[in-house]
Amino acid sequence: MKDLHRPYGTLADAGDPVLLTPEDAGWSYTGLRVLRLAAGERRVVSTGEFEAFVLPLAGACTVRVDGLVFELAGRDSVFTRVTDFAYVPRDAEVELSTVDGIEVALPMARCVNRLTPKYGPAEQVPVEVRGAGRATRQVTNFGTPGVWEHADKLNACELITPDGNWSSYPPHKHDEASECEVVNEEIYYFRIAGRDGITPGREGFGMHRTYTADGSLEENVAVRDGDVFLVPHGYHGPCIAAPGYPMYYLNVLAGPAPERSMAFCDDPAHAWVRDAWAREASDPRCPVTSHEGRLG
């Protein structure tokens, strides 16, 4: 099995922070690119057999594809605002340009059907508060089934976990077709805020766990800003934000199911925790952001 934890810098490509293909991951569908464009820079990206979202992490950009132009207002940081985004299809030449510079994520999925490009307004992105107590977190459902239907295979969402809280909990899996789950390969792309709670940096850290019930897989790792973790199978969770350091992650999922789905099964040993949330209050720090900016 290939290394599941890919620390910052190990996936860098020609100045870009992340280039991860399905072949790099050792699976079939899911990939991720994170590009860094300087002020005034233009870049052309060929999507090939992949559909993708263009998701600003920091900064604004213009997207040109198939004769259409999308102006993405973006954000200062993943911890300051819910961003607008664009969907771009397979077999496309996508031009990205920026006035002031941008760091932008391209969550990707290998697919068959070519759809049309489409703009996703930030004000139409649902923000969900999930969990309770120390397991309260924000889920930003910009590219999930039931919210964004304009994709062939690709699913994606963002999470913000306030410092000291747990997310991706109870642990869950989606590695077989069953009554409660579908098969999905999943990428976690982490950003960790520094002391100001807004600016990502390598000073802070969090924890992530992935494991199987039989113990054949047992990964408990410290993750820092810019790290990637791959989940080919098994239960995953929790992700824990260390006190003082809020945690963001981008989840990218795709798999062989004919219909897009993010269905999962909880680890039966810990599923009871979900029911216990009804007796707990949510952390008032959530939601952290909206399309209008920070809320706390």
Backbone torsions as a table, in degrees:
resi	resn	phi	psi	omega
1	MET	NA	134.8	178.3
2	LYS	-68.9	158.2	179.1
3	ASP	-57.6	130.3	-178.9
4	LEU	-85.6	-32.3	178.8
5	HIS	-93.1	119.5	179.0
6	ARG	-115.7	94.8	-178.4
7	PRO	-60.8	159.0	178.8
8	TYR	-52.3	133.4	178.5
9	GLY	98.4	-24.2	-177.4
10	THR	-77.4	-16.1	177.7
11	LEU	-112.4	12.4	-177.5
12	ALA	-66.9	149.5	-179.2
13	ASP	-146.6	111.1	174.6
14	ALA	50.7	45.0	177.3
15	GLY	91.4	-11.5	176.2
16	ASP	-89.4	142.8	-174.2
17	PRO	-67.4	-35.4	-173.7
18	VAL	-141.6	129.2	165.8
19	LEU	-134.7	106.2	-177.0
20	LEU	-129.0	113.0	176.3
21	THR	-98.7	164.4	174.2
22	PRO	-56.2	-35.6	178.8
23	GLU	-65.5	-39.6	175.9
24	ASP	-60.8	-37.8	-177.4
25	ALA	-79.6	-21.8	-177.9
26	GLY	86.4	26.3	176.7
27	TRP	-137.2	-156.3	-165.5
28	SER	-118.2	-27.0	-165.8
29	TYR	-120.3	-43.6	-162.2
30	THR	-96.7	137.9	178.2
31	GLY	-145.5	172.9	-179.2
32	LEU	-154.3	135.7	168.2
33	ARG	-124.1	141.6	170.0
34	VAL	-124.5	118.7	-176.0
35	LEU	-108.0	148.0	176.7
36	ARG	-125.3	112.3	-179.6
37	LEU	-108.6	134.2	178.2
38	ALA	-77.5	165.8	178.1
39	ALA	-55.3	129.9	179.0
40	GLY	81.4	-0.4	-175.6
41	GLU	-81.1	147.3	171.0
42	ARG	-120.6	145.5	-179.5
43	ARG	-142.8	137.6	174.7
44	VAL	-108.1	126.5	-179.9
45	VAL	-115.7	127.5	175.5
46	SER	-94.3	123.0	-176.3
47	THR	-79.8	-24.0	179.6
48	GLY	59.6	-128.7	-177.1
49	GLU	-90.4	18.3	-177.0
50	PHE	-116.5	136.8	163.3
51	GLU	-89.8	159.8	-175.5
52	ALA	-155.4	158.4	164.6
53	PHE	-100.7	146.0	170.3
54	VAL	-104.1	107.6	-170.1
55	LEU	-121.9	104.4	178.3
56	PRO	-62.2	132.1	173.2
57	LEU	-97.3	-39.8	177.2
58	ALA	-154.7	115.5	-179.0
59	GLY	112.1	178.7	-179.5
60	ALA	-124.1	157.8	179.7
61	CYS	-156.3	165.9	173.0
62	THR	-109.3	134.4	-179.7
63	VAL	-114.9	124.7	175.5
64	ARG	-118.7	125.0	-178.3
65	VAL	-157.0	134.3	177.9
66	ASP	52.2	35.9	178.5
67	GLY	80.4	1.5	178.4
68	LEU	-102.8	153.9	179.7
69	VAL	-128.2	125.0	177.0
70	PHE	-118.6	125.3	176.0
71	GLU	-95.7	111.1	-179.8
72	LEU	-95.9	116.2	-178.7
73	ALA	-68.7	-30.2	175.8
74	GLY	66.2	-147.3	-174.8
75	ARG	-165.1	167.5	178.0
76	ASP	-77.9	-33.4	-176.9
77	SER	-159.7	156.9	176.1
78	VAL	-64.2	-14.6	179.9
79	PHE	-97.3	6.1	-176.6
80	THR	-112.0	-23.6	-171.7
81	ARG	-165.4	151.0	165.5
82	VAL	-78.6	130.4	-173.2
83	THR	-100.0	159.3	165.2
84	ASP	-79.5	169.7	-174.5
85	PHE	-158.7	176.0	176.4
86	ALA	-135.7	148.3	170.6
87	TYR	-101.3	132.1	176.4
88	VAL	-125.2	141.3	-173.1
89	PRO	-86.4	173.0	172.2
90	ARG	-67.2	162.8	177.2
91	ASP	55.8	44.8	-178.7
92	ALA	-127.4	151.2	169.1
93	GLU	-102.8	113.9	-174.2
94	VAL	-110.2	119.7	176.5
95	GLU	-97.8	124.9	175.0
96	LEU	-109.6	134.4	176.3
97	SER	-140.5	152.0	-176.5
98	THR	-145.3	143.3	178.3
99	VAL	-82.0	-48.0	-172.0
100	ASP	-108.4	0.2	-177.3
101	GLY	102.4	151.0	-178.0
102	ILE	-156.0	148.3	164.4
103	GLU	-113.7	124.8	-170.5
104	VAL	-135.9	137.2	177.7
105	ALA	-97.9	142.2	173.2
106	LEU	-122.2	82.9	170.9
107	PRO	-65.3	136.6	-169.4
108	MET	-133.8	155.3	172.2
109	ALA	-143.3	133.6	172.7
110	ARG	-66.9	131.2	-175.0
111	CYS	-145.4	174.8	-178.2
112	VAL	-107.8	-45.3	-172.8
113	ASN	-86.7	136.9	177.7
114	ARG	-97.9	115.0	177.5
115	LEU	-97.6	177.7	178.3
116	THR	-87.6	154.6	173.3
117	PRO	-63.7	155.2	-178.9
118	LYS	-155.8	144.9	178.4
119	TYR	-94.4	139.5	176.6
120	GLY	-114.1	106.4	-179.7
121	PRO	-69.5	140.7	-179.6
122	ALA	-61.1	-36.4	-176.1
123	GLU	-70.3	-11.2	177.3
124	GLN	-100.3	4.7	179.8
125	VAL	-87.2	118.8	179.9
126	PRO	-72.8	137.6	175.3
127	VAL	-112.5	123.2	-176.2
128	GLU	-114.0	137.0	169.5
129	VAL	-96.6	118.4	-175.5
130	ARG	-115.2	146.1	177.5
131	GLY	83.7	-166.1	179.6
132	ALA	-159.2	166.5	178.5
133	GLY	52.5	-132.5	-178.4
134	ARG	-73.9	-6.0	176.9
135	ALA	-105.2	20.6	177.6
136	THR	-79.7	136.1	177.2
137	ARG	-153.1	164.9	177.0
138	GLN	-99.7	132.0	174.3
139	VAL	-116.6	122.0	-179.8
140	THR	-104.3	104.0	-169.0
141	ASN	-91.5	64.5	-175.6
142	PHE	-77.0	-30.8	-173.8
143	GLY	-131.1	40.1	-175.4
144	THR	-106.1	153.0	176.0
145	PRO	-58.3	142.3	-176.3
146	GLY	88.2	-17.9	176.1
147	VAL	-113.6	-53.2	179.3
148	TRP	-118.7	106.4	-175.8
149	GLU	-96.4	-3.5	-173.5
150	HIS	-90.6	70.0	176.2
151	ALA	-160.6	156.4	-179.3
152	ASP	-92.4	-49.0	-179.0
153	LYS	-127.3	-22.7	-165.5
154	LEU	-79.1	131.5	171.6
155	ASN	-125.3	141.0	178.0
156	ALA	-157.6	147.5	174.3
157	CYS	-152.9	165.6	177.9
158	GLU	-117.7	147.3	174.6
159	LEU	-129.5	142.9	170.2
160	ILE	-122.3	123.7	178.7
161	THR	-110.2	114.9	178.3
162	PRO	-58.1	152.3	-177.1
163	ASP	-57.8	137.3	-178.5
164	GLY	87.2	-8.6	-178.0
165	ASN	-96.7	166.3	177.9
166	TRP	-111.8	144.2	172.9
167	SER	-138.5	-177.6	-170.1
168	SER	48.9	48.7	-173.9
169	TYR	-144.1	135.5	3.8
170	PRO	-63.9	158.1	176.8
171	PRO	-58.1	144.3	-175.3
172	HIS	-144.9	166.3	179.1
173	LYS	-142.3	161.4	175.0
174	HIS	-151.9	70.0	-176.2
175	ASP	-124.2	9.2	175.0
176	GLU	-152.1	157.3	176.5
177	ALA	-84.0	115.7	-177.9
178	SER	-146.5	-171.8	-178.8
179	GLU	-64.7	-28.0	-175.3
180	CYS	-117.0	-1.1	-175.2
181	GLU	-145.1	161.0	170.4
182	VAL	-123.8	165.9	-180.0
183	VAL	-83.2	122.0	175.0
184	ASN	-139.6	133.6	166.2
185	GLU	-82.2	140.1	-174.6
186	GLU	-133.5	137.7	174.5
187	ILE	-110.8	135.1	168.0
188	TYR	-109.2	122.9	175.0
189	TYR	-115.8	115.4	-170.1
190	PHE	-97.7	140.8	163.9
191	ARG	-128.5	135.1	-177.5
192	ILE	-119.1	123.9	-179.5
193	ALA	-76.5	152.3	176.8
194	GLY	-87.5	-156.2	-172.4
195	ARG	-63.3	-26.6	-179.8
196	ASP	-82.5	-5.0	179.4
197	GLY	75.2	5.6	-173.5
198	ILE	-128.3	-44.5	-172.2
199	THR	-90.3	117.7	179.1
200	PRO	-64.2	145.9	178.5
201	GLY	-166.0	166.6	-174.1
202	ARG	-87.0	0.1	-179.5
203	GLU	-68.2	-42.7	-176.4
204	GLY	-82.8	178.5	180.0
205	PHE	-160.5	169.2	173.0
206	GLY	-146.4	-174.9	179.9
207	MET	-128.0	149.2	176.7
208	HIS	-139.5	140.8	178.7
209	ARG	-126.2	135.9	169.8
210	THR	-135.6	135.8	-174.5
211	TYR	-159.1	165.6	172.3
212	THR	-116.1	157.6	-177.5
213	ALA	-63.7	-29.9	-178.3
214	ASP	-87.5	-0.4	177.5
215	GLY	81.4	2.6	180.0
216	SER	-69.4	-21.4	174.7
217	LEU	-128.2	124.8	-179.4
218	GLU	-148.9	94.9	-178.4
219	GLU	-116.7	118.3	174.9
220	ASN	-127.3	104.6	-169.8
221	VAL	-128.1	151.4	169.0
222	ALA	-84.2	131.2	178.7
223	VAL	-115.9	143.5	179.7
224	ARG	-124.5	177.0	-175.7
225	ASP	-58.1	127.7	177.7
226	GLY	90.5	-3.1	179.5
227	ASP	-73.7	155.0	175.3
228	VAL	-122.4	139.9	173.2
229	PHE	-128.1	134.9	-177.7
230	LEU	-103.9	136.3	178.1
231	VAL	-121.0	92.6	178.9
232	PRO	-79.3	-29.8	179.1
233	HIS	-167.7	171.9	177.2
234	GLY	91.3	170.8	176.7
235	TYR	-75.6	142.9	176.2
236	HIS	-133.7	139.3	-174.5
237	GLY	123.2	150.2	5.1
238	PRO	-86.9	166.3	159.8
239	CYS	-103.8	129.6	-173.9
240	ILE	-121.1	125.7	176.2
241	ALA	-89.6	121.2	180.0
242	ALA	-62.7	145.9	176.0
243	PRO	-52.5	131.0	-179.7
244	GLY	95.3	-11.6	-172.4
245	TYR	-134.7	92.0	176.4
246	PRO	-57.6	148.0	-176.4
247	MET	-117.7	133.6	170.6
248	TYR	-116.1	144.3	164.5
249	TYR	-146.0	146.4	173.5
250	LEU	-98.4	122.7	175.2
251	ASN	-99.5	130.7	177.5
252	VAL	-124.0	125.0	-176.9
253	LEU	-134.4	143.0	172.3
254	ALA	-161.9	156.8	-179.0
255	GLY	-166.7	-171.4	-172.1
256	PRO	-82.6	-8.1	-177.1
257	ALA	-58.5	141.6	-178.2
258	PRO	-65.7	-27.3	177.4
259	GLU	-114.7	140.6	177.0
260	ARG	-61.4	133.6	179.1
261	SER	-157.9	149.7	173.9
262	MET	-119.6	27.0	-177.9
263	ALA	-63.7	142.3	-175.9
264	PHE	-144.9	166.6	173.0
265	CYS	-117.9	132.0	173.1
266	ASP	-70.2	152.5	168.8
267	ASP	-63.8	120.2	-177.0
268	PRO	-56.4	-27.2	-178.9
269	ALA	-67.1	-23.2	-174.3
270	HIS	-124.2	3.9	-175.6
271	ALA	-62.2	-26.2	-178.6
272	TRP	-60.8	-24.0	-177.7
273	VAL	-62.4	-35.7	-178.9
274	ARG	-59.5	-42.0	178.8
275	ASP	-66.6	-31.3	-178.2
276	ALA	-67.2	-19.8	-179.1
277	TRP	-62.7	-25.3	-179.4
278	ALA	-62.5	-20.2	-178.6
279	ARG	-100.1	4.0	-178.7
280	GLU	-119.0	151.1	173.5
281	ALA	-82.7	150.4	174.6
282	SER	-73.7	151.7	175.0
283	ASP	-64.7	122.8	-177.2
284	PRO	-65.6	-9.2	176.8
285	ARG	-73.7	-11.3	178.9
286	CYS	-108.7	140.4	0.3
287	PRO	-72.5	154.1	-178.2
288	VAL	-87.4	-39.2	-175.1
289	THR	-134.8	164.1	170.6
290	SER	-142.7	-175.5	177.1
291	HIS	-67.9	-14.7	179.4
292	GLU	-91.0	-14.1	178.8
293	GLY	136.2	-160.1	179.0
294	ARG	-74.2	144.7	-178.3
295	LEU	-105.0	-19.5	-176.8
296	GLY	-100.8	NA	NA
